[in-house]
């Protein structure tokens, strides 16, 4: 697990953090079983395993096709138990809009109550961000609609560093885009790649006939199907890492072999049903097949699924040290919102693993080191000038956006930003596309501040205001993503600069010049951020070129 995670991240992760995560991984399973998570079991009662991308052994514990959801339910149930006991206070339906600093330390937050619109103050000895990633900078993503990068941006503006923002994961198995009016995409679990085979037609005329509706995928005989992952990566086949599988799908579609709208490939279970029987496949993936059929109106037991890569996860995030503390004293970041464990590409199921490791087995111990000399510091009052200034800053920000009174909704502008990001800072990037992206992001930002329209009131439930505040922060993140990708003149993991690739189209790393964590320091809205470098040193693992072919 330690080796596969480092290798899967293309040697751009901090070795010590990954080792620690692997070390506590067994404890995570015990913790979740204790919380009642219904992991799959073998006939004899032992926990079952299956393979995920980037690994040649079956070591992923799972709960049918809904592992993440079941882990969430287990964690929520555990939390609710503590809320009932009175040991934890929960303030839901709120969003953090600023971090309050007192004497150089994070000492509280300003929240907006999403139901009433009121601003609220909360003081604390330390602040922990567990706010997820910024994948919705692409507008269309598999993330929940409420996911955003706002907490990271507020931390950035207060002095925390943002690290490796160019490392964004495009997941290979998502239901393709079907129109301009979509607001999000649907993930099909990576577990499907265990038994499904990915292919496109070998002949362009067959692909064209399918796109024109003149042929069905079931009309294409086996000998005319290109199982391109099995052909290019025989050792891992359909279970090669996500960045590689996504680029391979894009390459086939760009070459004219895509199906559906031209931006899709097939994930076929015909062979698994022949080998295992429909009942076994239904037992393993039935909920996913039902979801696919409800969305696409195709029966995946009879016809192949259509899939295409989509924005899913962000390996980059807030820089943290080994104890998960940011460059701001008293401010911690855990899970996807930090940068630490996955390098340039995350392997399947590792986000769940990192979030659980950070929250249950790392932060409770490392935070003690910070709090040890704070034991005599009394509780903070929210009636201080620091809280007054922070709340005033938030009120002024909201008033400024409400006063624009333009013609474009936040979603219209966000969609425009998403097109820029997907086309120019997506799976394949070039010097020219990234320079163009920086300019076009600036144009969207200019339009945002001149033509934004927010309906409703700031002092009430207002989802349009929520979207506008998040979009303002996405504009910062998008610019930082492009700048980070522009400075890294190499290809590694999910960061694929098309100028830097091997003869057979694989990522060409530059370890001599870029084996570091790229950290960015905020210098002002109109100023270029400053690059700081944390060198990466590998002591337990030998650095080599990733190979998933043999």
Secondary structure in CASP SS format (residue, H / E / C, confidence):
PFRMAT SS
TARGET T0000
AUTHOR 0000-0000-0000
METHOD secondary structure of the structure
MODEL  1
X C 1.00
X H 1.00
X H 1.00
X H 1.00
X H 1.00
X H 1.00
X H 1.00
X H 1.00
X C 1.00
X C 1.00
X C 1.00
X C 1.00
X C 1.00
X C 1.00
X H 1.00
X H 1.00
X H 1.00
X H 1.00
X H 1.00
X H 1.00
X H 1.00
X H 1.00
X H 1.00
X C 1.00
X H 1.00
X H 1.00
X H 1.00
X H 1.00
X H 1.00
X H 1.00
X H 1.00
X H 1.00
X H 1.00
X H 1.00
X C 1.00
X C 1.00
X C 1.00
X C 1.00
X C 1.00
X C 1.00
X E 1.00
X C 1.00
X C 1.00
X C 1.00
X C 1.00
X C 1.00
X E 1.00
X C 1.00
X C 1.00
X E 1.00
X C 1.00
X C 1.00
X C 1.00
X C 1.00
X C 1.00
X C 1.00
X C 1.00
X C 1.00
X C 1.00
X E 1.00
X C 1.00
X C 1.00
X C 1.00
X C 1.00
X C 1.00
X C 1.00
X H 1.00
X H 1.00
X H 1.00
X H 1.00
X H 1.00
X H 1.00
X H 1.00
X H 1.00
X H 1.00
X H 1.00
X H 1.00
X H 1.00
X H 1.00
X H 1.00
X H 1.00
X H 1.00
X H 1.00
X H 1.00
X H 1.00
X C 1.00
X C 1.00
X C 1.00
X C 1.00
X C 1.00
X C 1.00
X C 1.00
X C 1.00
X E 1.00
X E 1.00
X E 1.00
X E 1.00
X E 1.00
X E 1.00
X E 1.00
X E 1.00
X E 1.00
X C 1.00
X C 1.00
X E 1.00
X E 1.00
X E 1.00
X E 1.00
X E 1.00
X E 1.00
X E 1.00
X E 1.00
X E 1.00
X C 1.00
X C 1.00
X C 1.00
X C 1.00
X C 1.00
X E 1.00
X E 1.00
X E 1.00
X E 1.00
X E 1.00
X C 1.00
X C 1.00
X C 1.00
X E 1.00
X E 1.00
X E 1.00
X C 1.00
X C 1.00
X C 1.00
X C 1.00
X C 1.00
X H 1.00
X H 1.00
X H 1.00
X H 1.00
X C 1.00
X C 1.00
X C 1.00
X C 1.00
X C 1.00
X C 1.00
X C 1.00
X C 1.00
X C 1.00
X C 1.00
X C 1.00
X H 1.00
X H 1.00
X H 1.00
X H 1.00
X H 1.00
X H 1.00
X H 1.00
X H 1.00
X H 1.00
X C 1.00
X C 1.00
X C 1.00
X E 1.00
X E 1.00
X C 1.00
X C 1.00
X C 1.00
X C 1.00
X E 1.00
X E 1.00
X E 1.00
X E 1.00
X E 1.00
X E 1.00
X E 1.00
X C 1.00
X C 1.00
X C 1.00
X C 1.00
X C 1.00
X C 1.00
X C 1.00
X C 1.00
X C 1.00
X C 1.00
X C 1.00
X C 1.00
X E 1.00
X C 1.00
X C 1.00
X H 1.00
X H 1.00
X H 1.00
X H 1.00
X H 1.00
X C 1.00
X C 1.00
X E 1.00
X E 1.00
X E 1.00
X E 1.00
X E 1.00
X C 1.00
X C 1.00
X H 1.00
X H 1.00
X H 1.00
X H 1.00
X H 1.00
X H 1.00
X H 1.00
X H 1.00
X C 1.00
X C 1.00
X C 1.00
X C 1.00
X C 1.00
X H 1.00
X H 1.00
X H 1.00
X C 1.00
X C 1.00
X H 1.00
X H 1.00
X H 1.00
X E 1.00
X E 1.00
X C 1.00
X H 1.00
X H 1.00
X H 1.00
X H 1.00
X H 1.00
X C 1.00
X C 1.00
X C 1.00
X C 1.00
X H 1.00
X H 1.00
X H 1.00
X C 1.00
X C 1.00
X H 1.00
X H 1.00
X H 1.00
X H 1.00
X H 1.00
X H 1.00
X H 1.00
X H 1.00
X H 1.00
X H 1.00
X H 1.00
X H 1.00
X H 1.00
X C 1.00
X C 1.00
X C 1.00
X C 1.00
X C 1.00
X C 1.00
X C 1.00
X C 1.00
X C 1.00
X C 1.00
X E 1.00
X E 1.00
X E 1.00
X E 1.00
X C 1.00
X H 1.00
X H 1.00
X H 1.00
X H 1.00
X H 1.00
X H 1.00
X H 1.00
X C 1.00
X H 1.00
X H 1.00
X H 1.00
X H 1.00
X H 1.00
X H 1.00
X H 1.00
X H 1.00
X H 1.00
X H 1.00
X H 1.00
X H 1.00
X H 1.00
X H 1.00
X H 1.00
X H 1.00
X H 1.00
X H 1.00
X H 1.00
X C 1.00
X C 1.00
X C 1.00
X C 1.00
X C 1.00
X C 1.00
X C 1.00
X C 1.00
X E 1.00
X E 1.00
X E 1.00
X E 1.00
X E 1.00
X E 1.00
X E 1.00
X E 1.00
X E 1.00
X E 1.00
X C 1.00
X C 1.00
X E 1.00
X E 1.00
X C 1.00
X C 1.00
X C 1.00
X C 1.00
X C 1.00
X C 1.00
X E 1.00
X C 1.00
X C 1.00
X C 1.00
X E 1.00
X C 1.00
X E 1.00
X E 1.00
X E 1.00
X C 1.00
X H 1.00
X H 1.00
X H 1.00
X E 1.00
X C 1.00
X C 1.00
X C 1.00
X C 1.00
X C 1.00
X C 1.00
X C 1.00
X C 1.00
X C 1.00
X C 1.00
X C 1.00
X H 1.00
X H 1.00
X H 1.00
X H 1.00
X H 1.00
X H 1.00
X H 1.00
X H 1.00
X H 1.00
X H 1.00
X H 1.00
X H 1.00
X H 1.00
X H 1.00
X H 1.00
X H 1.00
X H 1.00
X H 1.00
X H 1.00
X H 1.00
X H 1.00
X H 1.00
X H 1.00
X H 1.00
X H 1.00
X C 1.00
X C 1.00
X C 1.00
X C 1.00
X C 1.00
X C 1.00
X C 1.00
X C 1.00
X C 1.00
X C 1.00
X H 1.00
X H 1.00
X H 1.00
X H 1.00
X H 1.00
X H 1.00
X H 1.00
X H 1.00
X H 1.00
X H 1.00
X H 1.00
X H 1.00
X H 1.00
X H 1.00
X H 1.00
X H 1.00
X H 1.00
X H 1.00
X C 1.00
X C 1.00
X C 1.00
X C 1.00
X C 1.00
X E 1.00
X C 1.00
X H 1.00
X H 1.00
X H 1.00
X H 1.00
X H 1.00
X H 1.00
X H 1.00
X H 1.00
X H 1.00
X H 1.00
X H 1.00
X H 1.00
X H 1.00
X H 1.00
X H 1.00
X C 1.00
X C 1.00
X C 1.00
X C 1.00
X E 1.00
X C 1.00
X H 1.00
X H 1.00
X H 1.00
X H 1.00
X H 1.00
X H 1.00
X H 1.00
X H 1.00
X H 1.00
X H 1.00
X H 1.00
X H 1.00
X H 1.00
X H 1.00
X H 1.00
X H 1.00
X H 1.00
X H 1.00
X H 1.00
X H 1.00
X H 1.00
X E 1.00
X C 1.00
X C 1.00
X C 1.00
X C 1.00
X C 1.00
X C 1.00
X C 1.00
X C 1.00
X C 1.00
X C 1.00
X H 1.00
X H 1.00
X H 1.00
X H 1.00
X H 1.00
X H 1.00
X H 1.00
X H 1.00
X H 1.00
X H 1.00
X H 1.00
X H 1.00
X H 1.00
X H 1.00
X H 1.00
X H 1.00
X H 1.00
X H 1.00
X H 1.00
X H 1.00
X H 1.00
X H 1.00
X H 1.00
X H 1.00
X H 1.00
X C 1.00
X C 1.00
X C 1.00
X C 1.00
X E 1.00
X C 1.00
X C 1.00
X E 1.00
X C 1.00
X E 1.00
X C 1.00
X C 1.00
X C 1.00
X E 1.00
X C 1.00
X C 1.00
X C 1.00
X C 1.00
X C 1.00
X E 1.00
X C 1.00
X C 1.00
X C 1.00
X H 1.00
X H 1.00
X H 1.00
X H 1.00
X C 1.00
X E 1.00
X E 1.00
X E 1.00
X E 1.00
X E 1.00
X E 1.00
X C 1.00
X C 1.00
X C 1.00
X C 1.00
X C 1.00
X C 1.00
X C 1.00
X C 1.00
X E 1.00
X E 1.00
X E 1.00
X E 1.00
X E 1.00
X E 1.00
X C 1.00
X C 1.00
X C 1.00
X C 1.00
X C 1.00
X C 1.00
X C 1.00
X C 1.00
X C 1.00
X C 1.00
X C 1.00
X C 1.00
X C 1.00
X C 1.00
X C 1.00
END
